[in-house]
Amino acid sequence: MTLTLFSTDGCHLCEQARALLEQTGLAAQAEIKDIIDDEQWLEAYRIRIPVVRSTDGAELDWPFTADELLAFNQEHS
C-alpha cells in the first residue's frame, strides 16, 4: 500500500474521497483506516477527514480533486 485514507462510516466526504481513489485507479494501492479504530487517529483526524497519507508521511487534506490526488501520489510514492 502506498496510500492510507483516513475516514469513518457515515462521512459523505469520505465516500467522495473513496470514489476519487476508484476513479484514479489508486484504490488498489490504498488502505482505508477508520479513525474510530485508534485513539490517536481519532484525535488527529476527527475534524480533518478525509485525509490521504503517503508512506513518507505527507498528507493531503480534503478537499482535493482527482488531478491533485494523482499528483500527490506521484510526488510521494
Secondary structure as UniProt FT lines:
FT   STRAND          3..7
FT   TURN            9..10
FT   HELIX           12..24
FT   HELIX           27..29
FT   STRAND          30..34
FT   HELIX           35..37
FT   HELIX           39..45
FT   TURN            46..48
FT   STRAND          51..54
FT   TURN            55..56
FT   STRAND          59..61
FT   HELIX           66..76
//
